[in-house]
Amino acid sequence: MDNNLPWWFRRALDAPSATGSVEVRGADIRFETWGSDGPGVVLIHGSNAHIEWWRFVAPFLADTCRVAALDLSGNGGSGWRERYSGADFAEETWRVCEAAGLGPRPIVAGHSFGGYVALEAAHRCGGELSGAIFIDFTVPDPSQHLEWGARARLEGKGPRQTRVYPTEEAVLGRFRLVPEQPIAHLDVVDHVARHSVRQVEGGWTWKFDPTVYDHLEMGPEQLDKFVGLKCRSAVILGEHSQDEGAHFGGHMERITAGKLPVVTLPNVHHHMMFETPVALAMVIAGIARAWAAEEGRAAMTQALAEVRTSA
């Protein structure tokens, strides 16, 4: 193990948490929880990822929030489906909020592809949410949108197949962050990589279903869904992110007349949770606490108005 590991590495691994699962439309959805008090926040991982992407963020966010992270269906330790949809992912997220005890008005926070899931959840359940936080995920103008599956077809790529490697070392040797970025702490990425593989007949393979995106519809109507949200929203971006889905923060600010909070974390890349997880946790916590305070003031104002009316 690297003797120069950051202080947050061991503290995060040693932080207490609890595991659980909930069945959603025939698939068992695994989740993990940290903390007990404060606003409820559910953390949603990106494509081909899992709960461990949040391992170094959740314990610090749990200092002021009740936190859950889930494995979406087709990922990590959760069940697989014959077909995947935004509606399924949204229901999985909401059901985990309930099963994890995140309170009556939780916050959904999604990274990368998880931002798409957060948008789907907020589109369907916005009235029940305090807000949605999009982390290195932005919504482009429809003219610039290209659905992932369509892109693969244009590039001549067929359906992805599950590849089996002969040894654990062989599959771990193929692990990459997408997009790739400088790695400051190899042990951090090694931890995530070792939780990304599983042993199967004939060798080792990944913990994700390669067919997740074969039928998933992620069309240009995302912009309409974002504009029509019935809950608050905010965006967190990495200054040096190379992910193409994170390049439209300015567009989102313009269409909301500058009312959308957009926070850019300096000197970090797309997978910012492996670089500055504590800073990311503090930004999420700050947004969550601000929204909770707004709701508290609104509830007090309503209560006072009811008192005056009854008097």
C-alpha positions in Angstrom: 0.0 0.0 0.0 1.2 3.5 -0.9 2.6 5.2 2.2 1.7 8.6 0.7 -2.1 7.8 0.6 -4.3 10.8 1.6 -5.7 10.9 5.1 -9.3 10.4 3.8 -8.5 7.0 2.3 -8.3 4.9 5.5 -10.9 7.1 7.3 -13.4 6.4 4.6 -12.8 2.7 4.5 -13.1 2.5 8.3 -16.4 4.5 8.4 -19.4 2.5 9.6 -22.2 1.8 7.1 -25.1 -0.6 6.7 -26.1 -2.6 3.6 -29.6 -3.3 2.4 -31.6 -4.3 -0.7 -35.0 -3.7 -2.2 -36.8 -5.5 -5.0 -37.8 -3.2 -7.9 -39.8 -4.7 -10.8 -38.2 -8.1 -10.4 -34.6 -7.0 -9.8 -32.9 -7.0 -6.4 -31.3 -3.5 -5.9 -28.4 -3.3 -3.5 -27.7 -0.1 -1.5 -25.5 1.1 1.4 -26.2 3.8 4.0 -24.2 6.1 6.2 -25.1 8.6 8.9 -28.5 9.1 10.6 -29.4 12.8 10.8 -29.9 15.7 8.4 -31.2 15.9 4.8 -31.5 12.7 2.9 -29.2 12.3 -0.1 -29.0 9.3 -2.5 -25.8 9.0 -4.6 -26.1 7.5 -8.1 -23.1 6.2 -9.9 -22.1 6.6 -13.5 -22.0 4.0 -16.3 -20.5 0.6 -15.7 -19.9 1.7 -12.1 -21.2 0.8 -8.6 -21.4 1.9 -5.0 -17.6 2.0 -4.5 -17.4 5.1 -6.7 -18.9 6.9 -3.6 -16.9 5.1 -0.9 -14.6 8.1 -0.3 -17.4 10.7 -0.5 -20.3 9.2 1.5 -18.7 9.1 5.0 -17.8 12.8 4.9 -21.2 13.8 3.5 -22.8 11.7 6.3 -21.4 14.1 8.9 -24.4 16.3 8.2 -26.7 14.2 6.0 -28.4 10.8 5.9 -26.7 9.2 2.9 -27.5 6.2 0.6 -25.7 4.9 -2.5 -27.1 2.2 -4.7 -26.0 -0.2 -7.5 -28.4 0.5 -10.4 -29.8 -2.7 -12.0 -27.2 -4.2 -14.3 -24.4 -2.9 -12.2 -22.4 -3.9 -9.1 -24.2 -6.3 -6.9 -27.7 -5.6 -8.2 -29.8 -7.8 -10.4 -29.9 -7.6 -14.2 -32.8 -7.0 -16.6 -33.7 -8.1 -20.1 -34.2 -4.4 -21.0 -33.4 -1.2 -19.2 -35.2 2.1 -19.1 -35.1 5.5 -17.5 -38.4 4.7 -15.7 -36.8 1.6 -14.1 -33.8 3.5 -13.0 -35.9 6.3 -11.6 -38.1 3.8 -9.6 -35.0 2.1 -8.3 -33.7 5.4 -7.0 -37.0 6.4 -5.4 -37.5 3.0 -3.8 -34.0 3.1 -2.3 -34.8 6.5 -0.9 -37.7 4.9 0.9 -35.9 1.7 2.0 -32.9 3.7 3.2 -35.0 6.0 5.4 -33.9 9.2 3.7 -36.9 11.2 4.9 -40.0 12.7 3.1 -38.1 15.0 0.7 -34.7 13.5 -0.2 -32.1 14.8 -2.7 -31.0 12.8 -5.7 -27.3 13.3 -6.7 -26.0 11.6 -9.8 -22.5 11.5 -11.4 -22.1 11.3 -15.2 -24.7 8.7 -16.4 -26.1 8.9 -12.9 -27.0 12.5 -13.7 -29.3 11.1 -16.4 -30.8 8.8 -13.8 -31.2 11.8 -11.4 -32.9 13.7 -14.1 -35.3 10.8 -14.8 -36.1 10.5 -11.1 -36.6 14.2 -10.7 -38.8 14.3 -13.8 -41.1 11.6 -12.4 -40.9 12.4 -8.6 -39.9 16.1 -8.5 -42.8 17.0 -6.3 -41.6 14.5 -3.7 -37.9 15.7 -3.8 -36.1 18.5 -2.2 -33.9 18.8 -5.3 -31.5 17.1 -7.9 -27.8 17.6 -8.1 -26.1 16.8 -11.4 -22.4 16.0 -11.1 -20.4 16.3 -14.3 -23.6 15.8 -16.2 -25.2 18.6 -18.2 -28.1 18.8 -20.7 -27.3 20.1 -24.2 -29.4 21.9 -26.7 -31.4 19.3 -28.7 -29.5 20.2 -31.9 -26.3 19.0 -30.2 -27.7 15.8 -28.7 -26.6 12.4 -29.9 -28.1 9.4 -28.1 -25.4 6.9 -26.9 -26.8 3.9 -28.7 -27.1 5.9 -32.0 -23.5 7.0 -31.6 -22.4 3.4 -31.3 -24.4 2.4 -34.4 -22.9 5.3 -36.4 -19.4 4.1 -35.4 -20.3 0.7 -36.6 -20.2 -1.0 -33.2 -22.4 -4.0 -32.6 -23.9 -5.1 -29.3 -21.4 -5.4 -26.5 -20.6 -8.9 -25.2 -19.5 -10.0 -21.8 -15.8 -10.9 -22.0 -14.3 -13.4 -19.6 -10.6 -13.2 -18.7 -8.6 -16.2 -17.5 -7.4 -14.6 -14.2 -8.3 -11.8 -11.8 -5.0 -10.1 -12.6 -5.8 -10.2 -16.3 -9.2 -8.5 -15.9 -7.8 -6.0 -13.4 -5.1 -5.1 -15.9 -7.9 -4.0 -18.3 -9.6 -1.6 -15.8 -9.7 2.0 -17.0 -11.4 5.1 -16.0 -13.6 6.5 -18.8 -12.6 9.1 -19.8 -9.1 8.5 -18.6 -7.4 11.0 -16.3 -4.3 11.4 -14.2 -4.3 9.1 -11.2 -2.8 10.6 -8.1 -3.3 7.6 -5.8 -3.1 4.2 -7.4 -4.5 2.4 -4.3 -7.7 4.4 -4.6 -8.3 3.2 -8.1 -7.1 -0.3 -7.3 -9.8 -0.5 -4.5 -12.5 0.5 -7.0 -11.2 -1.9 -9.7 -11.2 -4.9 -7.3 -14.8 -4.2 -6.5 -15.6 -4.0 -10.3 -14.9 -7.7 -11.1 -16.4 -11.0 -10.3 -15.5 -14.7 -10.8 -17.5 -16.7 -13.2 -17.2 -20.1 -14.9 -14.0 -20.0 -16.9 -12.4 -17.0 -15.3 -13.2 -13.4 -14.3 -15.4 -10.6 -15.8 -16.9 -7.3 -15.0 -19.8 -6.5 -12.6 -21.9 -4.8 -15.2 -24.3 -5.9 -17.9 -22.9 -4.9 -21.3 -26.5 -4.7 -22.7 -27.6 -1.9 -20.4 -27.6 0.7 -23.3 -28.9 -1.5 -26.1 -32.4 -0.3 -25.7 -32.1 2.7 -23.4 -33.7 5.8 -24.7 -31.8 9.0 -23.8 -33.3 11.4 -26.3 -33.2 15.2 -26.8 -36.3 15.5 -24.6 -33.9 15.6 -21.7 -33.9 19.4 -22.1 -37.7 19.6 -21.7 -37.5 17.4 -18.7 -34.9 19.6 -17.1 -36.8 22.8 -17.8 -40.0 21.3 -16.5 -38.6 20.0 -13.2 -40.8 20.6 -10.1 -37.8 20.6 -7.7 -34.6 22.6 -7.3 -31.5 21.7 -9.2 -27.8 22.4 -9.1 -24.7 21.4 -11.1 -21.2 20.5 -10.0 -18.5 20.3 -12.6 -14.8 19.3 -12.7 -12.6 22.1 -14.0 -10.5 19.7 -16.1 -13.2 17.2 -17.0 -12.9 15.6 -20.4 -16.3 14.0 -20.4 -18.3 15.3 -23.3 -21.5 15.1 -21.3 -20.2 17.7 -18.9 -19.6 20.6 -21.3 -23.0 22.3 -21.3 -23.1 23.9 -17.9 -23.2 27.4 -19.5 -26.2 26.4 -21.7 -28.0 25.2 -18.6 -27.3 28.5 -16.8 -28.5 30.5 -19.8 -31.8 28.7 -20.2 -32.5 29.2 -16.4 -31.6 32.9 -16.6 -28.6 32.3 -14.3 -30.7 30.9 -11.5 -29.2 27.5 -11.6 -26.3 27.1 -9.2 -23.2 25.8 -11.1 -20.2 25.0 -8.9 -16.9 24.2 -10.6 -14.4 22.3 -8.5 -10.8 23.5 -9.4 -8.0 21.3 -10.6 -10.1 18.1 -10.8 -11.3 15.8 -13.6 -14.4 13.8 -14.4 -13.9 11.2 -11.6 -13.5 13.9 -9.0 -14.4 11.6 -6.2 -11.0 9.9 -6.5 -9.2 13.3 -6.3 -11.0 15.6 -3.9 -13.8 13.5 -2.3 -14.0 15.7 0.8 -14.4 18.9 -1.2 -17.1 17.2 -3.3 -18.9 16.0 -0.1 -18.8 19.5 1.3 -20.3 21.0 -1.8 -23.1 18.5 -1.9 -23.7 19.0 1.9 -23.8 22.8 1.4 -26.4 22.6 -1.3 -28.4 20.1 0.8 -28.4 22.2 3.9 -29.3 25.3 2.0 -32.3 23.6 0.4 -33.3 22.2 3.8 -33.2 25.7 5.2 -35.3 27.0 2.4 -37.9 24.3 3.0 -37.9 25.0 6.7 -38.6 28.7 6.2 -41.3 27.9 3.7 -43.0 25.5 6.2 -42.8 28.1 8.9 -44.3 30.8 6.7 -47.1 28.5 5.8 -47.7 27.5 9.4 -47.9 31.2 10.4 -50.3 31.9 7.6 -52.6 29.1 8.8 -52.5 30.4 12.4 -53.5 33.9 11.2 -56.3 32.4 9.1 -57.7 30.3 12.0 -57.5 33.3 14.3 
